């Protein structure tokens, strides 16, 4: 009888433990457009951080600041509609136009476009 009781209690304990273990969330581990966030030759206008434009001489801080402060952009050509964009900034953007893309905005990256918390 004690063996049966132990078996029963261990089974109940195992079921109880399994019930309190949280289920695994379907977290987005890999972002398919990670290469466009500043580590490659093409920059995503909708998701890349301000620092991504440091690699493009003439873009930072003026044109880059205006790009990340506006949007989202449906296409690369939408950046030319940014209010207050000077003709010089438009020229610089035109020079790099082939290195830009406009991917679907991803909330986890859009939130950090202006300030990603990296300080020197």
C-alpha positions as CSV (number, residue, x, y, z in Angstrom):
1,X,0.0,0.0,0.0
2,X,2.9,2.5,0.8
3,X,4.4,1.7,-2.6
4,X,1.2,2.5,-4.4
5,X,0.8,5.7,-2.3
6,X,4.4,6.8,-3.2
7,X,3.8,6.1,-6.9
8,X,0.6,8.0,-6.8
9,X,2.2,11.0,-4.9
10,X,5.2,11.1,-7.3
11,X,2.9,11.1,-10.3
12,X,0.8,13.9,-8.8
13,X,4.0,15.9,-8.0
14,X,5.3,15.4,-11.5
15,X,2.0,16.6,-13.1
16,X,1.9,19.6,-10.7
17,X,5.5,20.5,-11.5
18,X,4.8,20.3,-15.2
19,X,1.7,22.5,-14.8
20,X,3.7,25.4,-13.1
21,X,6.5,25.4,-15.6
22,X,5.7,28.3,-18.0
23,X,5.3,27.4,-21.6
24,X,7.9,28.7,-24.0
25,X,6.9,32.0,-25.7
26,X,7.1,32.2,-29.5
27,X,9.8,34.9,-29.3
28,X,11.2,36.4,-32.5
29,X,14.8,35.3,-32.1
30,X,16.2,36.1,-35.6
31,X,15.2,39.2,-37.5
32,X,15.4,38.4,-41.2
33,X,16.5,42.0,-42.1
34,X,19.3,42.3,-39.5
35,X,21.9,42.9,-42.3
36,X,20.1,46.2,-43.1
37,X,20.5,47.7,-39.6
38,X,23.9,49.1,-40.2
39,X,26.3,46.2,-40.4
40,X,26.2,45.8,-44.2
41,X,26.4,48.0,-47.2
42,X,22.6,48.6,-47.4
43,X,20.7,50.6,-44.7
44,X,17.0,50.1,-43.9
45,X,15.5,53.6,-43.7
46,X,12.6,52.3,-41.5
47,X,14.6,50.3,-38.9
48,X,18.2,51.3,-38.8
49,X,19.5,53.3,-35.9
50,X,21.0,56.8,-36.4
51,X,24.5,55.3,-35.9
52,X,24.2,53.3,-39.1
53,X,24.5,56.5,-41.1
54,X,28.0,57.3,-39.5
55,X,29.4,55.0,-42.2
56,X,28.1,57.2,-45.0
57,X,30.1,60.5,-45.1
58,X,27.9,63.6,-45.2
59,X,24.8,61.8,-43.9
60,X,25.4,62.3,-40.2
61,X,24.0,64.2,-38.3
62,X,21.8,66.4,-40.6
63,X,20.2,64.1,-43.2
64,X,20.5,61.0,-40.9
65,X,18.7,62.8,-38.0
66,X,15.9,63.9,-40.3
67,X,15.5,60.4,-41.8
68,X,15.2,58.6,-38.4
69,X,12.9,61.4,-37.0
70,X,10.4,60.8,-39.8
71,X,8.9,57.9,-41.6
72,X,7.9,55.2,-42.0
73,X,8.8,55.1,-45.6
74,X,7.0,53.0,-48.2
75,X,9.9,53.5,-50.6
76,X,13.4,55.0,-50.7
77,X,12.1,58.0,-52.7
78,X,9.8,58.9,-49.8
79,X,12.8,60.4,-47.9
80,X,12.8,63.4,-50.4
81,X,9.4,64.4,-48.9
82,X,10.9,65.0,-45.4
83,X,9.9,68.6,-44.3
84,X,12.9,70.9,-43.9
85,X,15.3,68.7,-45.9
86,X,17.9,71.1,-47.5
87,X,19.1,70.8,-51.1
88,X,22.5,69.8,-49.7
89,X,21.0,67.0,-47.7
90,X,19.0,65.8,-50.7
91,X,22.2,65.7,-52.7
92,X,23.9,63.6,-50.1
93,X,20.9,61.2,-49.9
94,X,20.9,61.0,-53.7
95,X,24.6,59.9,-53.6
96,X,23.7,57.0,-51.3
97,X,20.2,56.2,-52.7
98,X,21.3,52.8,-54.1
99,X,22.5,51.8,-50.6
100,X,19.1,52.4,-49.0
101,X,16.0,50.1,-48.7
102,X,12.6,50.6,-47.0
103,X,11.7,47.4,-45.2
104,X,8.5,46.9,-43.2
105,X,8.9,48.8,-39.8
106,X,9.6,46.4,-36.9
107,X,8.5,47.8,-33.5
108,X,11.6,46.3,-31.7
109,X,13.9,48.4,-34.0
110,X,11.8,51.5,-34.7
111,X,11.8,52.4,-31.0
112,X,15.6,52.7,-31.0
113,X,16.1,54.6,-34.2
114,X,17.0,57.9,-32.6
115,X,18.6,56.7,-29.4
116,X,19.7,53.1,-28.9
117,X,21.3,53.8,-25.5
118,X,24.9,53.4,-26.6
119,X,27.1,56.2,-25.2
120,X,30.8,56.9,-25.3
